[in-house]
Amino acid sequence: MMNEIIHYIKEEALALMPALFVIGLLLKNSPKVPDWTIPWILLACGIAGGVFLLNSPLEGVLQGILVTGATVLTHQLAKQTYER
């Protein structure tokens, strides 16, 4: 499934994935940020980063959503696999 998602993400937007991952880790370790808000914050950051990198509002929003989804999916797959 992950390979299918990656085909839709533009190469320029792939740079957002490690940035979103690090932001997610920082938010997770912050006691003032509720866990349920982390995916929403990452989505907002992904969309903003996508629009900034691609200089296209529509394309940036779509790429931001895809990159955020791929980042969260990758994290959850690793977490669910290795933390049994």
Z-matrix of the N, CA and C atoms (Angstrom, degrees):
N
C 1 1.441
C 2 1.526 1 111.43
N 3 1.337 2 116.58 1 -39.42
C 4 1.452 3 120.17 2 -178.64
C 5 1.525 4 111.39 3 -62.56
N 6 1.337 5 117.45 4 -39.00
C 7 1.467 6 120.38 5 179.28
C 8 1.515 7 111.31 6 -61.61
N 9 1.329 8 117.59 7 -34.94
C 10 1.454 9 120.96 8 179.63
C 11 1.528 10 111.14 9 -66.94
N 12 1.317 11 117.42 10 -40.26
C 13 1.463 12 120.75 11 -179.84
C 14 1.521 13 110.60 12 -66.93
N 15 1.321 14 116.78 13 -42.67
C 16 1.467 15 121.09 14 -177.07
C 17 1.529 16 111.87 15 -60.00
N 18 1.315 17 118.48 16 -31.23
C 19 1.468 18 120.76 17 -179.93
C 20 1.526 19 112.57 18 -63.72
N 21 1.313 20 117.39 19 -24.55
C 22 1.460 21 120.87 20 -178.62
C 23 1.521 22 113.44 21 -90.41
N 24 1.322 23 116.81 22 -11.23
C 25 1.465 24 120.50 23 -178.46
C 26 1.518 25 109.56 24 -89.88
N 27 1.327 26 115.21 25 129.35
C 28 1.463 27 119.92 26 178.43
C 29 1.527 28 110.07 27 -70.45
N 30 1.311 29 115.06 28 152.21
C 31 1.465 30 121.11 29 -176.65
C 32 1.530 31 111.95 30 -59.51
N 33 1.324 32 117.21 31 -37.82
C 34 1.464 33 120.65 32 -179.58
C 35 1.531 34 111.37 33 -63.81
N 36 1.324 35 116.76 34 -33.90
C 37 1.458 36 121.49 35 -176.31
C 38 1.527 37 112.69 36 -79.72
N 39 1.316 38 117.37 37 -17.85
C 40 1.467 39 120.23 38 179.52
C 41 1.529 40 112.40 39 -60.48
N 42 1.319 41 116.26 40 -25.99
C 43 1.468 42 120.35 41 179.15
C 44 1.522 43 111.59 42 -64.35
N 45 1.325 44 117.54 43 -19.86
C 46 1.460 45 120.73 44 179.40
C 47 1.526 46 112.62 45 -73.38
N 48 1.315 47 117.67 46 -25.22
C 49 1.464 48 120.26 47 -174.80
C 50 1.531 49 112.97 48 -59.45
N 51 1.325 50 120.39 49 -51.65
C 52 1.468 51 118.34 50 178.70
C 53 1.529 52 112.28 51 -65.24
N 54 1.325 53 116.34 52 -34.20
C 55 1.470 54 119.31 53 178.68
C 56 1.527 55 110.36 54 -64.56
N 57 1.321 56 117.34 55 -44.47
C 58 1.462 57 120.75 56 178.63
C 59 1.525 58 111.27 57 -65.32
N 60 1.316 59 116.56 58 -36.42
C 61 1.463 60 120.46 59 178.42
C 62 1.530 61 110.60 60 -61.96
N 63 1.318 62 116.07 61 -46.06
C 64 1.471 63 120.77 62 -179.55
C 65 1.534 64 110.10 63 -65.78
N 66 1.331 65 117.11 64 -42.61
C 67 1.463 66 120.21 65 177.76
C 68 1.526 67 109.83 66 -60.20
N 69 1.331 68 116.59 67 -42.06
C 70 1.456 69 120.69 68 178.03
C 71 1.514 70 112.60 69 -61.28
N 72 1.321 71 116.99 70 -42.23
C 73 1.476 72 120.47 71 177.79
C 74 1.525 73 111.31 72 -63.85
N 75 1.328 74 116.35 73 -41.77
C 76 1.462 75 119.76 74 178.73
C 77 1.528 76 110.92 75 -63.79
N 78 1.321 77 116.64 76 -42.34
C 79 1.462 78 120.19 77 178.91
C 80 1.528 79 111.65 78 -65.80
N 81 1.327 80 115.82 79 -38.98
C 82 1.463 81 120.46 80 -179.86
C 83 1.530 82 111.20 81 -63.14
N 84 1.317 83 116.39 82 -35.35
C 85 1.468 84 120.96 83 -179.11
C 86 1.521 85 113.25 84 -85.54
N 87 1.323 86 116.94 85 -1.30
C 88 1.454 87 120.66 86 177.60
C 89 1.524 88 109.38 87 -90.13
N 90 1.328 89 117.75 88 123.44
C 91 1.468 90 119.69 89 -176.92
C 92 1.529 91 113.46 90 -70.36
N 93 1.319 92 118.40 91 -17.08
C 94 1.463 93 121.24 92 -176.76
C 95 1.523 94 113.87 93 -89.48
N 96 1.325 95 117.48 94 -7.11
C 97 1.461 96 120.67 95 -177.76
C 98 1.524 97 109.15 96 -104.31
N 99 1.341 98 117.74 97 116.17
C 100 1.469 99 119.67 98 177.20
C 101 1.532 100 110.96 99 -65.97
N 102 1.323 101 115.95 100 143.62
C 103 1.470 102 120.56 101 -177.41
C 104 1.524 103 113.39 102 -57.26
N 105 1.332 104 117.21 103 -35.75
C 106 1.462 105 119.41 104 -176.03
C 107 1.526 106 112.29 105 -68.32
N 108 1.339 107 117.70 106 -18.71
C 109 1.465 108 119.85 107 -179.58
C 110 1.531 109 113.00 108 -86.99
N 111 1.320 110 116.76 109 -16.05
C 112 1.469 111 119.85 110 -175.35
C 113 1.529 112 112.63 111 -59.28
N 114 1.337 113 121.09 112 -48.65
C 115 1.474 114 118.87 113 178.77
C 116 1.527 115 112.98 114 -61.37
N 117 1.331 116 117.06 115 -33.65
C 118 1.468 117 119.73 116 179.05
C 119 1.522 118 111.43 117 -69.67
N 120 1.318 119 116.61 118 -39.49
C 121 1.463 120 120.60 119 177.11
C 122 1.526 121 109.85 120 -65.50
N 123 1.333 122 116.45 121 -43.12
C 124 1.468 123 119.86 122 178.19
C 125 1.523 124 111.06 123 -63.18
N 126 1.327 125 116.87 124 -37.81
C 127 1.467 126 120.06 125 178.20
C 128 1.524 127 110.39 126 -63.00
N 129 1.313 128 117.49 127 -44.97
C 130 1.462 129 120.89 128 178.26
C 131 1.530 130 111.22 129 -61.63
N 132 1.341 131 116.26 130 -42.62
C 133 1.472 132 120.37 131 178.15
C 134 1.524 133 111.06 132 -65.75
N 135 1.327 134 116.74 133 -40.62
C 136 1.463 135 120.77 134 179.24
C 137 1.517 136 112.12 135 -63.75
N 138 1.322 137 116.62 136 -43.21
C 139 1.464 138 120.41 137 178.80
C 140 1.525 139 110.63 138 -65.98
N 141 1.334 140 116.82 139 -45.21
C 142 1.465 141 119.92 140 178.65
C 143 1.530 142 110.79 141 -61.21
N 144 1.326 143 116.79 142 -43.66
C 145 1.465 144 120.52 143 178.28
C 146 1.523 145 112.24 144 -65.14
N 147 1.322 146 116.67 145 -39.26
C 148 1.460 147 120.23 146 178.54
C 149 1.517 148 112.40 147 -64.22
N 150 1.326 149 116.55 148 -44.47
C 151 1.467 150 120.59 149 178.22
C 152 1.525 151 110.11 150 -63.66
N 153 1.323 152 116.68 151 -41.86
C 154 1.466 153 120.88 152 179.85
C 155 1.530 154 111.57 153 -64.44
N 156 1.325 155 116.82 154 -46.58
C 157 1.467 156 120.35 155 -176.05
C 158 1.521 157 113.22 156 -70.89
N 159 1.324 158 117.00 157 -36.77
C 160 1.461 159 120.17 158 -173.33
C 161 1.524 160 113.79 159 -97.52
N 162 1.334 161 117.40 160 -8.90
C 163 1.467 162 121.83 161 179.96
C 164 1.525 163 112.68 162 54.08
N 165 1.303 164 116.34 163 31.53
C 166 1.461 165 121.32 164 178.93
C 167 1.527 166 107.45 165 -143.34
N 168 1.332 167 117.39 166 117.26
C 169 1.471 168 118.90 167 -176.46
C 170 1.532 169 113.83 168 -58.70
N 171 1.301 170 117.51 169 -50.05
C 172 1.463 171 119.41 170 -177.34
C 173 1.521 172 111.77 171 -66.57
N 174 1.310 173 115.96 172 -49.31
C 175 1.474 174 120.69 173 179.18
C 176 1.517 175 111.18 174 -62.67
N 177 1.335 176 116.71 175 -40.09
C 178 1.456 177 120.88 176 179.64
C 179 1.514 178 112.74 177 -64.38
N 180 1.340 179 116.90 178 -40.68
C 181 1.458 180 120.61 179 178.25
C 182 1.524 181 109.93 180 -64.21
N 183 1.319 182 116.88 181 -46.60
C 184 1.470 183 120.48 182 179.90
C 185 1.522 184 111.53 183 -62.12
N 186 1.317 185 116.90 184 -44.98
C 187 1.461 186 120.36 185 179.64
C 188 1.523 187 111.13 186 -67.05
N 189 1.333 188 117.16 187 -37.70
C 190 1.456 189 120.60 188 177.50
C 191 1.519 190 112.19 189 -62.16
N 192 1.330 191 116.21 190 -41.02
C 193 1.468 192 120.70 191 177.85
C 194 1.531 193 110.10 192 -64.98
N 195 1.328 194 116.58 193 -45.56
C 196 1.464 195 120.24 194 -179.61
C 197 1.530 196 112.11 195 -63.60
N 198 1.317 197 116.14 196 -44.25
C 199 1.473 198 120.09 197 -178.73
C 200 1.524 199 110.50 198 -65.87
N 201 1.326 200 117.17 199 -41.45
C 202 1.462 201 119.72 200 178.22
C 203 1.520 202 110.50 201 -63.69
N 204 1.325 203 116.61 202 -44.55
C 205 1.462 204 120.06 203 178.39
C 206 1.514 205 112.46 204 -60.86
N 207 1.318 206 116.59 205 -42.84
C 208 1.464 207 120.22 206 179.74
C 209 1.523 208 111.20 207 -66.44
N 210 1.322 209 117.24 208 -37.78
C 211 1.464 210 121.06 209 179.77
C 212 1.527 211 111.14 210 -66.77
N 213 1.321 212 115.95 211 -48.30
C 214 1.466 213 119.94 212 -179.35
C 215 1.531 214 110.24 213 -65.91
N 216 1.332 215 117.19 214 -40.55
C 217 1.463 216 120.76 215 178.39
C 218 1.522 217 110.88 216 -62.16
N 219 1.310 218 117.34 217 -45.63
C 220 1.465 219 121.13 218 179.24
C 221 1.527 220 110.94 219 -60.81
N 222 1.319 221 116.55 220 -44.88
C 223 1.459 222 120.30 221 179.17
C 224 1.525 223 111.04 222 -61.69
N 225 1.315 224 117.25 223 -45.89
C 226 1.461 225 120.67 224 -178.47
C 227 1.532 226 112.00 225 -66.87
N 228 1.332 227 117.09 226 -38.09
C 229 1.469 228 119.43 227 176.94
C 230 1.512 229 110.91 228 -62.00
N 231 1.326 230 116.74 229 -45.37
C 232 1.467 231 120.36 230 179.04
C 233 1.515 232 110.69 231 -64.79
N 234 1.327 233 116.78 232 -45.24
C 235 1.454 234 120.86 233 -178.86
C 236 1.525 235 111.65 234 -62.60
N 237 1.318 236 117.61 235 -45.35
C 238 1.459 237 121.16 236 -177.90
C 239 1.536 238 111.86 237 -70.53
N 240 1.326 239 116.11 238 -28.44
C 241 1.463 240 120.20 239 -179.66
C 242 1.522 241 112.19 240 -77.64
N 243 1.331 242 116.84 241 -43.35
C 244 1.447 243 120.81 242 -171.81
C 245 1.520 244 114.90 243 -96.67
N 246 1.320 245 118.24 244 -13.58
C 247 1.464 246 120.27 245 -178.18
C 248 1.532 247 110.57 246 -108.66
N 249 1.291 248 117.50 247 55.15
C 250 1.467 249 120.27 248 179.68
C 251 1.459 250 111.17 249 -83.16
